[in-house]
Each structure stands twice: as structure tokens, then as C-alpha cells.
Amino acid sequence: MNWHVHYREGLTDHVARFQSPERAVEAACHLLDHGSDVYRIRARPKAETLDKEQIARIYAVWARARYN
């Protein structure tokens, strides 16, 4: 199953594809760390989706673990 990270850099929307949810979440956290706007992580072909609020909560845990 492919996982898609939907994000915005400046005025341009992008989609990055990953083979696992762990890699997608880690990539999303790195993108947020570098100032990108990550607004969705979605699995295909299933429509499992993490929205912006869920991503923000995951990022907060990731950032705490990384910087402490």
C-alpha cells in the first residue's frame, strides 16, 4: 500500500509517496520541521487519512522526543 504525504511549499502543492506509514509520518515531521505545510497523509488504495490536526499532534510528540 502506498502512503501519500500532501504538503505545500510556498504556493506549490506537492505529493510525496512512501511504502510504509512510518516513513510517511517521519517525512511529514521533517517537512514540518523545515517550514512546509503538511495538510494530509493518505493511504492508497484505501482511504485511510490523517488530517492536519492529527499530524500536528504526531509532530508535537516527534519534536519533543527529538529535541529533548
HUHUNOR-V352726 format. One line per field, one symbol per residue. phi: phi as a letter, one per 40 degrees, with the letter a starting at -180 (. if undefined). burial: b if it has 16 or more other ideal C-beta (glycine too) atoms within 10 Angstrom, else e. A space follows every 10 residues. Layout:
phi = ???
burial = ???
This chain:
phi = .cbbbcabbg bbcbbbbbcb cccccccccc ccccgcbcba bbcbccbcbb cdcccccccc cccccccb
burial = eebbbbbeee eeeeebebee eeebbebbbe bbeeebebeb bbbeeeeeeb eeeebeebbe ebeeeeee
